[in-house]
Structures are given as C-alpha cells and as structure tokens.
Amino acid sequence: MSLRNILTITLFSLLTSLSVGKAYADDSYAEALKSFKSVDATAPFFKNAYGYAIFPSVGKGGFVIGGAYGKGRVYKHGSWVGNSTLIQGTLGFQLGGQVFSEIIFFKNKDAYDDFTKDGFEFGGEASVVAITAGASASAGTTGTATGASGGSNNATGKADYYRGMATFTIAKGGLMYQATLGGQKFSFEPK
C-alpha cells in the first residue's frame, strides 16, 4: 500500500469520525467498550478504577509533521459525566497513518480530577499498552510505534498506572513508523 493511500485512508477516517450521527457515535462507544472489556489485560481495571475516558476512534497520520485527533467520553463510577477531545501534534521522522481506540483508566479521584481539569497533557514519560492481534510495539506518547489489526487478548507492555492513570490502545488499522516528539493533550467538557 502506498503512502498516499495510507494517508488518504487516515484522513477519510478522521473526517468520517467527525461527521457521524449520534446513533452511530453511541454504537462506536459501545463497541469500543465491548472490545476493551473482553481483553484480559484491561478487565481488572474496569473492576477497580475510579473512572475512565474512552476514545473509540483516534486517527493519526504524519509525514515529518503529524497529528492525532479523537473525541471521547469520560465516565466516573460507570456513569457518563462528560466529553473529552484528544489532540496530539508531533514533529520528527514519521510516516503513515493509523486508526486506534484508546482508553485511560483513573485509579482514584485525584487522577480523575487531574484529567478533567481542562488542558490535561501526558508528557513523554507516559506509556501506552498496545493490545493487538499481530506484531506491534508498545508506544508511548513519544517513541516508535507500528500497528496491526486489534481485538485480541494480546498486549505488549506492562499494564500499570502512571500518575494514577493507565492507558491502553487497540489498533483498528493502518501502519505508522515514528520517532517523534509530542504528547497527547485533552480537553474536558461536563455533560
């Protein structure tokens, strides 16, 4: 698959995720939750976490300069309490495009409060556990990443809390190589 095709697919996925109706959006959240709940690595987090933020479809693409974008929902004690937007800008060697689902678990009220303050940002030391069906590398908000289709119980990396938060992704498609500088930034709007 050519770079042009990969970038076209990624941009189409981004635009589609921005223009879907409410019913489809509700289905995408339900599907993403079902996927994460079926994975051995995340099951204990659903039982013990104070809350979580889920982003059913995050589009990421780049060629030297890149970015990622996704809309999500924030839950506290299993109840939907607000919406969040994920934005990531990166600069450095990167090539390709990728679409993935992401979930961030909050260990306690302090972690939840930190995340729901507008302008929360993960730094370069934060890590993400990738749950994939094929070969994939664990990816932080900076570093090297490759992708594969997701939906399996295979996880690369160790699941643990950082600053009271644990982050997991499931690759939905695409392929991306990156060695970049950049972090994820989030906004929060109460429901």
N, C-alpha and C positions, 0 to 999 in steps of 0.2 A: 504494500500500500504506500503510495507516495505521500510526501509531507503535505502537499496541497490537499489531498483527500482527507488526511487526518485532521488538519486544521479546519477544513470545511465541515466535517462531521462534528467537531468540538464546538464550533461557532453555532451550528444548527441546533445542537443540544442545548447550548446556553440560551439561545433565543426561544426555543420551544419551552424551556422551563420557566421563562419569564412570562409567557403568554398563555399558559394553560388556565382553564377554568377552575372554580372552587371544588367541584366534584372530583375532577382528576387530581387536584392537589391533595384532597383528603385521602384518595386512594394511594397516592405516592407515599404519603406519610405512613399509612397502614402497612403498605408493602415493605418499606424500609424497616419499620419496627419489627415486622414479622421476620425479616431476614436477620436482623441483629439478635432477636430473641432466640432464634434457632441455632445460634453459634455457641459452642461450649465456652469459648473464651469470654463472652460477654454476659452469659446467663447469671453469674453471681453478682454482677454489677447492678442488674435490674432489681435484684432482691434487696441489696444493701445500700444503694445510692440514695442520697437526699433528693436528687432530681437529675435531669439530663436535657441536653439540646440535641436535636436530630435534624440533619440536612439530607433529605432524600436524594438530591441530585446536585452535585457540585461539578461545574465544568471548569477545566483547567487547560490552558494552552499557552504555548510560547515559542518564540524563535528569538533568542537573546533576551528580549524583554517579554515577560509573560505575566499571567494573572490567573486568578480563580475567583469564581463567584457562585454563591448559592444562597437560597432562602431556607430558613428553618423555623422550628417551633421549640419553645422551652417548656419543660414540664417540671413541676415540683410535686413530690409525693404522688406521681402518676396523673396529675391534672395539668392540662394545658393552661399556662399562665401568661404566655406572650410569644412574640415572634422575634426572630433574630436574622441578621444578614451577615454572611461570611464574605470577606473580601481579602484577597491576597495579591500583592504585587511582588514580582521577582525580577532581579537583574543578574545576568550571568549566563553561562552556557546552558541552554535548554533547547529542546527540540521535540515537537509533537503535541499531542493533545490527549486528554483523559477525562472521563466522567466517573465519579465515585459518590458513594453515600458516606456520610460521616456522622458519628455520634460522640458526644462528650458527656461523660458522667461526672456528677458533682458529689464528692464524698460526704460533704456536710454543708451546713447553712453558710459558713464562711466562704466556701468555694462557690456556691450558688450566688451569694451576694457579690463576690468579685466579678463573676461573669456577667451578671445583669446590670452592672454599672456600665453605662454607655461608653464605648471606646475601649473595651477589654481587648487585649492583644496577647497572643502567645509569642514568646521570644524564640530565638534559635535553639535554645536548650530543651524545648518541649519536644516530645516524641509522639509518634502515632504508631499504633499496631495495625498492620495491614492484614485483613482477612481475605484470602484468595483461594481460588480453585487451582491455580497454577503457580509457577515460579514468580515470586515478587519479592522485592526488598522492602524492609521496614523503612518508612520515610518519616522524617521529622518535618518541621516547618521550613527547614533548610536541609540540603543534602541531596543524595542520589535516590531516585525512585524509578522503578519500572512497573509495568502494570500487567494485569491479566484479568480474565473474567472472574467475578466473585460469586459468592453464595455458598461457600463451603465452610467446613469447620476448621480449615487450616488457617493458622495465624502465624505470622512471622513477627518475632519480637516478644518481649515480656510485657504482660499486662500489669501496669502499676499506675498509681496516682502520682502526678507531678503538680505541685501547688494545689492539691486537693481535687485534681481533675485527671480523668483517664480518657484517652481519645482513641477511637477505632475507625477504620475505613474499610469499605468493601468496594473493590474496583468493579465498575459496571461496563467498562470498555475503554479502548484506546491504548496508546503506548506513549510514554514520555520518558526522556532522559533529562536529568537536570543536575547541575552543580551550581546552585544559586544562593543568593542572599535574600531573605524575605520572610515575613511572618504573617500569620493569619490575624486579621482584625475583625471584631464582631460588634454589631450594634444590637440593642435590645429595646423592644417596644412592648409594654404591658398590654395584655389583651383587653 
